[in-house]
């Protein structure tokens, strides 16, 4: 599919940018890179007519600030500008460009019906949170194997641990649920995935890989 091709190019571009020597400057976590701090390797026009231009900009501008925190070069991207009926989660090996997963993912019950509209960092809001995360501990809970997330952005997702926002499998994340209801089921704010993928997915991204959850509203609040 074309979107897979361009996602592969997108992440390979990001990795190349990270490894090219930059002029001397300090990048704090979450600090957006201005035009003067980027190189010609970041050419958004190559992707603007194929992917969400604002997602591309947010990812490429901020990735250099978060990539040093990660323990590997695997990133998971969730595009909540797409409806829940779309396969809006991609997990990508940024070194090889390989798409490891492209699947369905649910948003929070108070974030919207089929379309994600509202986001919150507040406990008990039952809304999804946006921004950059690191994957953390694996544990077994009421949803089976689950993966804790550490929110990296103050006032955007830094209460993820307190809110018990985790990756877990759920029966309501399936094509059959979509066929019956016209949308996925919804979580309490967690990015829930198809249960048959859960073990392999968690094994792949656990313990320090990056997760980026995007919606156009993110750009209004991110640093």
N, C-alpha and C positions, 0 to 999 in steps of 0.2 A: 504494500500500500504506500502511496506517496508520503503520507504523514510519517510513516516509519523511516523512510529514506531520509527525510529532512530532520527528524529528531536525531538520527545517527550523525548527520553532518553537524548539527547544532552542538552536540556534546563533544564531538571530536574537536570542534573549533574552540570550545571552552577549555578543554584540556591543553590544547596547543597554546592558548593565551596564557594559561597558568604557568607553563614551563618556559615561555619566552622571557628573557631578562627584561624587567621594567626599569624605567628611570627610578632613582632613589626616592621613595615615599613610603609612608606608613599607611597600611590599610587596617582599620579596626573592623571587628566582626560586624557585619551588617551595614558598613559604610558604603554607600553607592559610589562607584567609580565615575568620575566626571570624564568628559570627552578627552581632556588633556591627559588622563591617566590610562587611557586605553591605547591599543595599537591598531594598525590597519587590518589585523587579522579578524577583528570584530567588525563584520560587515553585515549589518542587519538587513540590508536590501536583498540579500540572497535568500532570506527566509520570509520576508514580510508578506508575500502574496501566497504563502503556503501554510504558515502557522500563525497563531495569535501573536501579533507584533508586540503587544505589551508584555506577554509572557516571556518572549525572547529577550526583550530589553531588561526586564526585572532579573531574569536568570543570569544573563551574561554580565550585567553590571555588578551584581552582588556575589556571584559565585566565588570570585577570588578571595573575598573576605571570609567565607565559610569553609572552603575546601581544605585549608590547613587543619581544621578541627577534625576532619574525617579520618577514619582509620583505613579507608580503602577508597578506590575510585569508582564506586558504584553509587548511582543517584536514582532516586525514585521521584518522579514528577507526577503530580495530580493537577489536572486542569479543571477546576470547578466552574469555569465559564461554559463548559459543555454540560448537556443534560445527563441525568443519571443513567439513561438508557445507552449512552455512549461508553466505549471502552476508554475511559479518560485517565487511566493510570498507566505509566510506563516506567519500567526499571531498566536502566541502561548502564552497561560497562563503559565508562568514559575513556578507557584506554583502547579498547578494541572496537567500540561503536556497536557492540552486539546488544540487541534488544532482548533482555532476559524475561520480561513479563510485559504484557499489554492486556489489561483486563478491566473489568467493572470495579467500581468502588462507590460505596455509599457515603452520603453526607449526613449531618445531624438532623434530627426530626424537626427542630425549630429553625433550621437553615432554609428550608423550602420544601416544596413537593418534588417535582421532577427537576426543577431548576433551582440551583443554589443561589440564595439572595442575601441572607443575613449571616453574619459571622461574629463570634464573641470569644473572649478570653476569660469570661466570668464563670465560676463554678455553678453548676446546676442550670446553666443556660440551655443545655442540650443543643448547642450550635457548634458547628465546625470552626476551627481556627486556621488561619492562613500562615504562610511564611516558611522559614527554614527550621528544620528539626534535625536532631541526631537520633538514630535508633539506639536503644539501650538494652535493658535486660529482657530475657525471655522468661515467662512464667506460665503456669497452668492455672486457669481460672474457670469461670462459668461458661466461657466460650471456647474452652480448650486452650491449646497453645496460643499465647498472645505475646505481643512485643511492646514494651514500654517505649515512650517517646519523650525526648527532652526538647522542649521548645527553646529556641535560641534568641527569640526576639522579644524584648521587653514590651509589655502591654499589648502584644499581638498574640503570642502563644506561650509565654513563659510560665503560665499556670497549667500547662498540659499535664505535668506529673501530678499536681494536686487534684486535677479534674479526672484523673485516671483515663486520659486520652491515650488509647493504645491501638495497635493494629491487631485485628482478630477476624476470624471467619464468621459468617452469618448466613443462614439459609435464605434470608431475604435478598441476598446479592446473587442473582441468577437470572438467566434468560427466561426461565419458566415463570418467575415472579413478575418480570416485565410483561410477559405475554398475558398474565392474569390481571395485572393492575395498571399497566401503562407506564410504570416507573419502578425503580428499585424501592425496597423498604428503606427505612432510615434508622440511624443509630442514635445514641445519646451524645454524639459529637465525634465519635471515633471513625477513622477511615476503615470501614469494614469491607472485607473482600470475600470472594467465593470460598466456601469452606474447603473445597477439594484442593485449593492452591495453598492453603495456609501454611502447612508444614514446610513445603519447598520454598515458599516466599520468605518466611521468617528466617529460615536457615541461610538464605542468600543475602539478606540485608541486615541481619542482626549485628549488634555490637559496634556501632560507630559509623554507619553509612549515612549519607545525607538524604533527607526527604524535603521536597519543596512543594507546598500546596499553594496553588495560585487561583486568583479571581481578580478581575479588573479593580475591584475595590481595594486590593492589597496596596496598590501604588499610592493611594491617598494617605496611608498611615505608615508605611515602611520608611526607614531612614534612608 
